[in-house]
């Protein structure tokens, strides 16, 4: 379980979710959209779940944006070359 937690944390902190504070946009990995049912029933629930794996300061910012409904989520293009 600890290895899975570390892998999720590393994935999200290394580009799986990037927050643009100026634009109030979260750039999320397409994987979070494809498997969203595993993380929550709505986009807001998915982002709230993902926030648990971010650095505490980033998590707080993300949750504040969610609470005020100011956050827009944009999904990053998936790099299929990683599967080769």
PAMAR-460329 format. One record per atom (N, C-alpha, C, CB): residue in three letters; residue number from 1; atom name; x, y, z. Coordinates in nm, 4 decimals. Glycine has a CB too. Example, Ala and Ser with C-alpha at 12.3 -4.5 7.8 and 13.67 -1.06 7.14 Angstrom:
% residues 2
(ALA; 1; N; (1.3190; -0.5690; 0.7800))
(ALA; 1; CA; (1.2300; -0.4500; 0.7800))
(ALA; 1; C; (1.3200; -0.3300; 0.7800))
(ALA; 1; CB; (1.1308; -0.4473; 0.9046))
(SER; 2; N; (1.2850; -0.2250; 0.7080))
(SER; 2; CA; (1.3670; -0.1060; 0.7140))
(SER; 2; C; (1.2900; 0.0030; 0.7870))
(SER; 2; CB; (1.4084; -0.0598; 0.5725))
//
This chain:
% residues 84
(UNK; 1; N; (0.0816; -0.1193; 0.0000))
(UNK; 1; CA; (0.0000; 0.0000; 0.0000))
(UNK; 1; C; (0.0862; 0.1261; 0.0000))
(UNK; 1; CB; (-0.0930; -0.0004; 0.1199))
(UNK; 2; N; (0.1956; 0.1205; 0.0759))
(UNK; 2; CA; (0.2840; 0.2363; 0.0851))
(UNK; 2; C; (0.3475; 0.2676; -0.0500))
(UNK; 2; CB; (0.3928; 0.2119; 0.1900))
(UNK; 3; N; (0.3845; 0.1646; -0.1261))
(UNK; 3; CA; (0.4437; 0.1858; -0.2584))
(UNK; 3; C; (0.3432; 0.2476; -0.3539))
(UNK; 3; CB; (0.4958; 0.0541; -0.3156))
(UNK; 4; N; (0.2192; 0.2048; -0.3471))
(UNK; 4; CA; (0.1138; 0.2617; -0.4319))
(UNK; 4; C; (0.0895; 0.4085; -0.3958))
(UNK; 4; CB; (-0.0173; 0.1805; -0.4175))
(UNK; 5; N; (0.0888; 0.4377; -0.2689))
(UNK; 5; CA; (0.0724; 0.5762; -0.2226))
(UNK; 5; C; (0.1876; 0.6630; -0.2723))
(UNK; 5; CB; (0.0643; 0.5816; -0.0683))
(UNK; 6; N; (0.3096; 0.6122; -0.2624))
(UNK; 6; CA; (0.4265; 0.6862; -0.3109))
(UNK; 6; C; (0.4201; 0.7081; -0.4613))
(UNK; 6; CB; (0.5551; 0.6121; -0.2748))
(UNK; 7; N; (0.3771; 0.6068; -0.5355))
(UNK; 7; CA; (0.3674; 0.6189; -0.6814))
(UNK; 7; C; (0.2638; 0.7239; -0.7203))
(UNK; 7; CB; (0.3314; 0.4831; -0.7447))
(UNK; 8; N; (0.1489; 0.7238; -0.6530))
(UNK; 8; CA; (0.0445; 0.8234; -0.6814))
(UNK; 8; C; (0.0948; 0.9634; -0.6492))
(UNK; 8; CB; (-0.0839; 0.7929; -0.6006))
(UNK; 9; N; (0.1597; 0.9762; -0.5352))
(UNK; 9; CA; (0.2144; 1.1060; -0.4938))
(UNK; 9; C; (0.3172; 1.1560; -0.5952))
(UNK; 9; CB; (0.2786; 1.0955; -0.3535))
(UNK; 10; N; (0.4087; 1.0691; -0.6357))
(UNK; 10; CA; (0.5117; 1.1080; -0.7325))
(UNK; 10; C; (0.4515; 1.1451; -0.8678))
(UNK; 10; CB; (0.6125; 0.9948; -0.7501))
(UNK; 11; N; (0.3540; 1.0685; -0.9136))
(UNK; 11; CA; (0.2897; 1.0957; -1.0422))
(UNK; 11; C; (0.2239; 1.2334; -1.0424))
(UNK; 11; CB; (0.1856; 0.9874; -1.0740))
(UNK; 12; N; (0.1454; 1.2607; -0.9400))
(UNK; 12; CA; (0.0715; 1.3867; -0.9358))
(UNK; 12; C; (0.1616; 1.5063; -0.9104))
(UNK; 12; CB; (-0.0349; 1.3804; -0.8293))
(UNK; 13; N; (0.2647; 1.4889; -0.8317))
(UNK; 13; CA; (0.3556; 1.5999; -0.8010))
(UNK; 13; C; (0.4570; 1.6249; -0.9123))
(UNK; 13; CB; (0.4289; 1.5724; -0.6711))
(UNK; 14; N; (0.4656; 1.5309; -1.0058))
(UNK; 14; CA; (0.5629; 1.5439; -1.1158))
(UNK; 14; C; (0.4946; 1.5727; -1.2489))
(UNK; 14; CB; (0.6468; 1.4165; -1.1279))
(UNK; 15; N; (0.3844; 1.6431; -1.2452))
(UNK; 15; CA; (0.3189; 1.6840; -1.3682))
(UNK; 15; C; (0.1822; 1.6231; -1.3919))
(UNK; 15; CB; (0.4048; 1.6514; -1.4811))
(UNK; 16; N; (0.1405; 1.5272; -1.3104))
(UNK; 16; CA; (0.0084; 1.4669; -1.3263))
(UNK; 16; C; (-0.1035; 1.5655; -1.2987))
(UNK; 16; CB; (-0.0056; 1.3477; -1.2350))
(UNK; 17; N; (-0.0721; 1.6677; -1.2194))
(UNK; 17; CA; (-0.1659; 1.7770; -1.1935))
(UNK; 17; C; (-0.0839; 1.9032; -1.1709))
(UNK; 17; CB; (-0.2588; 1.7462; -1.0697))
(UNK; 18; N; (-0.1048; 2.0010; -1.2573))
(UNK; 18; CA; (-0.0348; 2.1285; -1.2465))
(UNK; 18; C; (-0.1386; 2.2378; -1.2294))
(UNK; 18; CB; (0.0553; 2.1553; -1.3713))
(UNK; 19; N; (-0.1130; 2.3283; -1.1371))
(UNK; 19; CA; (-0.2081; 2.4351; -1.1071))
(UNK; 19; C; (-0.1516; 2.5681; -1.1549))
(UNK; 19; CB; (-0.2397; 2.4404; -0.9554))
(UNK; 20; N; (-0.2284; 2.6376; -1.2392))
(UNK; 20; CA; (-0.1938; 2.7719; -1.2845))
(UNK; 20; C; (-0.2786; 2.8689; -1.2028))
(UNK; 20; CB; (-0.2179; 2.7899; -1.4405))
(UNK; 21; N; (-0.2171; 2.9283; -1.1013))
(UNK; 21; CA; (-0.2905; 3.0162; -1.0100))
(UNK; 21; C; (-0.3445; 3.1404; -1.0792))
(UNK; 21; CB; (-0.2016; 3.0572; -0.8953))
(UNK; 22; N; (-0.2677; 3.1963; -1.1694))
(UNK; 22; CA; (-0.3095; 3.3184; -1.2379))
(UNK; 22; C; (-0.4367; 3.2948; -1.3184))
(UNK; 22; CB; (-0.1979; 3.3694; -1.3295))
(UNK; 23; N; (-0.4391; 3.1860; -1.3935))
(UNK; 23; CA; (-0.5552; 3.1541; -1.4769))
(UNK; 23; C; (-0.6626; 3.0755; -1.4015))
(UNK; 23; CB; (-0.5109; 3.0753; -1.5982))
(UNK; 24; N; (-0.6284; 3.0286; -1.2801))
(UNK; 24; CA; (-0.7186; 2.9449; -1.2000))
(UNK; 24; C; (-0.7595; 2.8198; -1.2769))
(UNK; 24; CB; (-0.8436; 3.0246; -1.1586))
(UNK; 25; N; (-0.6563; 2.7544; -1.3305))
(UNK; 25; CA; (-0.6763; 2.6339; -1.4114))
(UNK; 25; C; (-0.5918; 2.5211; -1.3551))
(UNK; 25; CB; (-0.6407; 2.6598; -1.5602))
(UNK; 26; N; (-0.6514; 2.4041; -1.3454))
(UNK; 26; CA; (-0.5775; 2.2835; -1.3100))
(UNK; 26; C; (-0.5591; 2.2029; -1.4380))
(UNK; 26; CB; (-0.6519; 2.1996; -1.1989))
(UNK; 27; N; (-0.4346; 2.1753; -1.4714))
(UNK; 27; CA; (-0.4024; 2.0936; -1.5876))
(UNK; 27; C; (-0.3802; 1.9515; -1.5368))
(UNK; 27; CB; (-0.2758; 2.1486; -1.6650))
(UNK; 28; N; (-0.4764; 1.8657; -1.5633))
(UNK; 28; CA; (-0.4747; 1.7301; -1.5088))
(UNK; 28; C; (-0.4417; 1.6274; -1.6165))
(UNK; 28; CB; (-0.6092; 1.6971; -1.4447))
(UNK; 29; N; (-0.3784; 1.5210; -1.5736))
(UNK; 29; CA; (-0.3492; 1.4105; -1.6641))
(UNK; 29; C; (-0.4804; 1.3533; -1.7185))
(UNK; 29; CB; (-0.2664; 1.3001; -1.5919))
(UNK; 30; N; (-0.4782; 1.3161; -1.8434))
(UNK; 30; CA; (-0.5954; 1.2551; -1.9070))
(UNK; 30; C; (-0.6343; 1.1249; -1.8352))
(UNK; 30; CB; (-0.5671; 1.2274; -2.0569))
(UNK; 31; N; (-0.5384; 1.0617; -1.7695))
(UNK; 31; CA; (-0.5651; 0.9382; -1.6950))
(UNK; 31; C; (-0.6716; 0.9620; -1.5883))
(UNK; 31; CB; (-0.4355; 0.8848; -1.6299))
(UNK; 32; N; (-0.6699; 1.0795; -1.5263))
(UNK; 32; CA; (-0.7699; 1.1103; -1.4241))
(UNK; 32; C; (-0.9100; 1.1191; -1.4833))
(UNK; 32; CB; (-0.7352; 1.2411; -1.3540))
(UNK; 33; N; (-0.9193; 1.1583; -1.6082))
(UNK; 33; CA; (-1.0501; 1.1635; -1.6750))
(UNK; 33; C; (-1.0936; 1.0233; -1.7161))
(UNK; 33; CB; (-1.0450; 1.2566; -1.7988))
(UNK; 34; N; (-1.0008; 0.9479; -1.7765))
(UNK; 34; CA; (-1.0347; 0.8133; -1.8229))
(UNK; 34; C; (-1.0795; 0.7214; -1.7098))
(UNK; 34; CB; (-0.9162; 0.7521; -1.8935))
(UNK; 35; N; (-1.0163; 0.7355; -1.5939))
(UNK; 35; CA; (-1.0468; 0.6484; -1.4801))
(UNK; 35; C; (-1.1143; 0.7252; -1.3666))
(UNK; 35; CB; (-0.9190; 0.5822; -1.4289))
(UNK; 36; N; (-1.1876; 0.8289; -1.4018))
(UNK; 36; CA; (-1.2478; 0.9164; -1.3012))
(UNK; 36; C; (-1.3388; 0.8409; -1.2040))
(UNK; 36; CB; (-1.3265; 1.0261; -1.3695))
(UNK; 37; N; (-1.4056; 0.7380; -1.2499))
(UNK; 37; CA; (-1.4963; 0.6623; -1.1632))
(UNK; 37; C; (-1.4220; 0.6014; -1.0443))
(UNK; 37; CB; (-1.5662; 0.5518; -1.2433))
(UNK; 38; N; (-1.2920; 0.5785; -1.0605))
(UNK; 38; CA; (-1.2112; 0.5237; -0.9512))
(UNK; 38; C; (-1.1772; 0.6292; -0.8452))
(UNK; 38; CB; (-1.0827; 0.4638; -1.0070))
(UNK; 39; N; (-1.1942; 0.7569; -0.8797))
(UNK; 39; CA; (-1.1515; 0.8643; -0.7912))
(UNK; 39; C; (-1.2666; 0.9492; -0.7375))
(UNK; 39; CB; (-1.0548; 0.9521; -0.8630))
(UNK; 40; N; (-1.3833; 0.9390; -0.7971))
(UNK; 40; CA; (-1.4974; 1.0180; -0.7504))
(UNK; 40; C; (-1.6113; 1.0151; -0.8497))
(UNK; 40; CB; (-1.4556; 1.1614; -0.7245))
(UNK; 41; N; (-1.7253; 1.0661; -0.8073))
(UNK; 41; CA; (-1.8450; 1.0644; -0.8914))
(UNK; 41; C; (-1.8556; 1.1851; -0.9832))
(UNK; 41; CB; (-1.9672; 1.0570; -0.8054))
(UNK; 42; N; (-1.7758; 1.2883; -0.9553))
(UNK; 42; CA; (-1.7787; 1.4095; -1.0364))
(UNK; 42; C; (-1.6365; 1.4626; -1.0499))
(UNK; 42; CB; (-1.8727; 1.5170; -0.9739))
(UNK; 43; N; (-1.6198; 1.5580; -1.1380))
(UNK; 43; CA; (-1.4879; 1.6176; -1.1573))
(UNK; 43; C; (-1.4385; 1.6834; -1.0278))
(UNK; 43; CB; (-1.4921; 1.7210; -1.2717))
(UNK; 44; N; (-1.5283; 1.7470; -0.9563))
(UNK; 44; CA; (-1.4921; 1.8107; -0.8296))
(UNK; 44; C; (-1.4440; 1.7059; -0.7293))
(UNK; 44; CB; (-1.6121; 1.8892; -0.7719))
(UNK; 45; N; (-1.5125; 1.5925; -0.7204))
(UNK; 45; CA; (-1.4706; 1.4862; -0.6289))
(UNK; 45; C; (-1.3353; 1.4291; -0.6680))
(UNK; 45; CB; (-1.5746; 1.3749; -0.6257))
(UNK; 46; N; (-1.3115; 1.4155; -0.7971))
(UNK; 46; CA; (-1.1828; 1.3640; -0.8449))
(UNK; 46; C; (-1.0713; 1.4591; -0.8038))
(UNK; 46; CB; (-1.1842; 1.3452; -0.9989))
(UNK; 47; N; (-1.0897; 1.5874; -0.8276))
(UNK; 47; CA; (-0.9864; 1.6858; -0.7929))
(UNK; 47; C; (-0.9679; 1.6919; -0.6414))
(UNK; 47; CB; (-1.0234; 1.8257; -0.8483))
(UNK; 48; N; (-1.0746; 1.6824; -0.5673))
(UNK; 48; CA; (-1.0649; 1.6822; -0.4208))
(UNK; 48; C; (-0.9841; 1.5602; -0.3735))
(UNK; 48; CB; (-1.2072; 1.6816; -0.3564))
(UNK; 49; N; (-1.0103; 1.4451; -0.4332))
(UNK; 49; CA; (-0.9370; 1.3230; -0.3993))
(UNK; 49; C; (-0.7887; 1.3369; -0.4322))
(UNK; 49; CB; (-0.9964; 1.2026; -0.4737))
(UNK; 50; N; (-0.7606; 1.3885; -0.5494))
(UNK; 50; CA; (-0.6227; 1.4051; -0.5951))
(UNK; 50; C; (-0.5464; 1.5019; -0.5048))
(UNK; 50; CB; (-0.6199; 1.4551; -0.7403))
(UNK; 51; N; (-0.6142; 1.5989; -0.4496))
(UNK; 51; CA; (-0.5472; 1.6984; -0.3646))
(UNK; 51; C; (-0.4778; 1.6340; -0.2447))
(UNK; 51; CB; (-0.6480; 1.8021; -0.3158))
(UNK; 52; N; (-0.5235; 1.5174; -0.2034))
(UNK; 52; CA; (-0.4625; 1.4469; -0.0906))
(UNK; 52; C; (-0.3187; 1.4046; -0.1179))
(UNK; 52; CB; (-0.5446; 1.3256; -0.0559))
(UNK; 53; N; (-0.2802; 1.3979; -0.2451))
(UNK; 53; CA; (-0.1481; 1.3496; -0.2826))
(UNK; 53; C; (-0.0502; 1.4622; -0.3164))
(UNK; 53; CB; (-0.1600; 1.2566; -0.3997))
(UNK; 54; N; (-0.0977; 1.5848; -0.3139))
(UNK; 54; CA; (-0.0134; 1.6991; -0.3475))
(UNK; 54; C; (0.0603; 1.7501; -0.2240))
(UNK; 54; CB; (-0.0975; 1.8117; -0.4094))
(UNK; 55; N; (0.1564; 1.8382; -0.2477))
(UNK; 55; CA; (0.2201; 1.9072; -0.1362))
(UNK; 55; C; (0.1104; 1.9826; -0.0611))
(UNK; 55; CB; (0.3343; 2.0048; -0.1857))
(UNK; 56; N; (0.1190; 1.9912; 0.0702))
(UNK; 56; CA; (0.0126; 2.0565; 0.1481))
(UNK; 56; C; (-0.0234; 2.1968; 0.1001))
(UNK; 56; CB; (0.0538; 2.0639; 0.2916))
(UNK; 57; N; (0.0747; 2.2776; 0.0632))
(UNK; 57; CA; (0.0454; 2.4141; 0.0177))
(UNK; 57; C; (-0.0338; 2.4121; -0.1126))
(UNK; 57; CB; (0.1758; 2.4939; -0.0011))
(UNK; 58; N; (0.0051; 2.3253; -0.2055))
(UNK; 58; CA; (-0.0673; 2.3133; -0.3329))
(UNK; 58; C; (-0.2075; 2.2592; -0.3100))
(UNK; 58; CB; (0.0091; 2.2218; -0.4307))
(UNK; 59; N; (-0.2202; 2.1648; -0.2197))
(UNK; 59; CA; (-0.3508; 2.1076; -0.1885))
(UNK; 59; C; (-0.4449; 2.2148; -0.1338))
(UNK; 59; CB; (-0.3364; 1.9927; -0.0874))
(UNK; 60; N; (-0.3939; 2.2977; -0.0447))
(UNK; 60; CA; (-0.4757; 2.4041; 0.0140))
(UNK; 60; C; (-0.5237; 2.5023; -0.0920))
(UNK; 60; CB; (-0.3969; 2.4783; 0.1217))
(UNK; 61; N; (-0.4340; 2.5422; -0.1809))
(UNK; 61; CA; (-0.4701; 2.6341; -0.2895))
(UNK; 61; C; (-0.5771; 2.5713; -0.3782))
(UNK; 61; CB; (-0.3454; 2.6712; -0.3738))
(UNK; 62; N; (-0.5559; 2.4466; -0.4137))
(UNK; 62; CA; (-0.6505; 2.3760; -0.5002))
(UNK; 62; C; (-0.7881; 2.3670; -0.4349))
(UNK; 62; CB; (-0.5985; 2.2354; -0.5331))
(UNK; 63; N; (-0.7918; 2.3306; -0.3096))
(UNK; 63; CA; (-0.9194; 2.3182; -0.2387))
(UNK; 63; C; (-0.9893; 2.4536; -0.2229))
(UNK; 63; CB; (-0.8971; 2.2550; -0.1013))
(UNK; 64; N; (-0.9109; 2.5599; -0.2021))
(UNK; 64; CA; (-0.9692; 2.6944; -0.1951))
(UNK; 64; C; (-1.0348; 2.7328; -0.3272))
(UNK; 64; CB; (-0.8617; 2.7978; -0.1580))
(UNK; 65; N; (-0.9676; 2.7032; -0.4385))
(UNK; 65; CA; (-1.0248; 2.7328; -0.5703))
(UNK; 65; C; (-1.1508; 2.6505; -0.5954))
(UNK; 65; CB; (-0.9217; 2.7058; -0.6807))
(UNK; 66; N; (-1.1495; 2.5256; -0.5521))
(UNK; 66; CA; (-1.2688; 2.4412; -0.5671))
(UNK; 66; C; (-1.3852; 2.4963; -0.4850))
(UNK; 66; CB; (-1.2381; 2.2963; -0.5244))
(UNK; 67; N; (-1.3559; 2.5405; -0.3646))
(UNK; 67; CA; (-1.4602; 2.5902; -0.2749))
(UNK; 67; C; (-1.5291; 2.7136; -0.3301))
(UNK; 67; CB; (-1.4017; 2.6212; -0.1390))
(UNK; 68; N; (-1.4561; 2.7942; -0.4058))
(UNK; 68; CA; (-1.5148; 2.9162; -0.4614))
(UNK; 68; C; (-1.5646; 2.8963; -0.6050))
(UNK; 68; CB; (-1.4127; 3.0292; -0.4575))
(UNK; 69; N; (-1.5568; 2.7741; -0.6528))
(UNK; 69; CA; (-1.6000; 2.7394; -0.7896))
(UNK; 69; C; (-1.5263; 2.8190; -0.8963))
(UNK; 69; CB; (-1.7495; 2.7623; -0.8044))
(UNK; 70; N; (-1.4029; 2.8593; -0.8659))
(UNK; 70; CA; (-1.3246; 2.9370; -0.9614))
(UNK; 70; C; (-1.2304; 2.8508; -1.0446))
(UNK; 70; CB; (-1.2454; 3.0423; -0.8887))
(UNK; 71; N; (-1.2229; 2.7240; -1.0144))
(UNK; 71; CA; (-1.1260; 2.6371; -1.0803))
(UNK; 71; C; (-1.1818; 2.5778; -1.2095))
(UNK; 71; CB; (-1.0834; 2.5254; -0.9862))
(UNK; 72; N; (-1.1026; 2.5872; -1.3129))
(UNK; 72; CA; (-1.1349; 2.5208; -1.4388))
(UNK; 72; C; (-1.0358; 2.4054; -1.4544))
(UNK; 72; CB; (-1.1283; 2.6212; -1.5618))
(UNK; 73; N; (-1.0848; 2.2900; -1.4957))
(UNK; 73; CA; (-0.9985; 2.1736; -1.5160))
(UNK; 73; C; (-0.9816; 2.1511; -1.6653))
(UNK; 73; CB; (-1.0573; 2.0465; -1.4470))
(UNK; 74; N; (-0.8561; 2.1430; -1.7068))
(UNK; 74; CA; (-0.8210; 2.1148; -1.8460))
(UNK; 74; C; (-0.7356; 1.9887; -1.8444))
(UNK; 74; CB; (-0.7448; 2.2366; -1.9140))
(UNK; 75; N; (-0.7650; 1.8981; -1.9352))
(UNK; 75; CA; (-0.6906; 1.7726; -1.9371))
(UNK; 75; C; (-0.5757; 1.7799; -2.0364))
(UNK; 75; CB; (-0.7831; 1.6556; -1.9718))
(UNK; 76; N; (-0.4587; 1.7381; -1.9894))
(UNK; 76; CA; (-0.3376; 1.7381; -2.0704))
(UNK; 76; C; (-0.3484; 1.6311; -2.1791))
(UNK; 76; CB; (-0.2125; 1.7142; -1.9823))
(UNK; 77; N; (-0.2904; 1.6567; -2.2963))
(UNK; 77; CA; (-0.2845; 1.5515; -2.3970))
(UNK; 77; C; (-0.2000; 1.4364; -2.3426))
(UNK; 77; CB; (-0.2259; 1.6054; -2.5314))
(UNK; 78; N; (-0.2403; 1.3158; -2.3731))
(UNK; 78; CA; (-0.1658; 1.1996; -2.3258))
(UNK; 78; C; (-0.0525; 1.1658; -2.4223))
(UNK; 78; CB; (-0.2595; 1.0788; -2.3087))
(UNK; 79; N; (0.0633; 1.1399; -2.3680))
(UNK; 79; CA; (0.1803; 1.1032; -2.4498))
(UNK; 79; C; (0.1831; 0.9520; -2.4638))
(UNK; 79; CB; (0.3144; 1.1559; -2.3862))
(UNK; 80; N; (0.1307; 0.9034; -2.5766))
(UNK; 80; CA; (0.1254; 0.7596; -2.6007))
(UNK; 80; C; (0.2643; 0.6992; -2.6190))
(UNK; 80; CB; (0.0404; 0.7305; -2.7227))
(UNK; 81; N; (0.3655; 0.7824; -2.6448))
(UNK; 81; CA; (0.5021; 0.7331; -2.6595))
(UNK; 81; C; (0.5547; 0.6713; -2.5313))
(UNK; 81; CB; (0.5933; 0.8449; -2.7031))
(UNK; 82; N; (0.4953; 0.7066; -2.4192))
(UNK; 82; CA; (0.5383; 0.6497; -2.2919))
(UNK; 82; C; (0.5074; 0.5006; -2.2830))
(UNK; 82; CB; (0.4718; 0.7230; -2.1769))
(UNK; 83; N; (0.4157; 0.4531; -2.3655))
(UNK; 83; CA; (0.3740; 0.3127; -2.3613))
(UNK; 83; C; (0.4617; 0.2216; -2.4448))
(UNK; 83; CB; (0.2324; 0.3003; -2.4077))
(UNK; 84; N; (0.5574; 0.2771; -2.5154))
(UNK; 84; CA; (0.6417; 0.1951; -2.6031))
(UNK; 84; C; (0.7486; 0.1211; -2.5260))
(UNK; 84; CB; (0.7064; 0.2811; -2.7093))
//
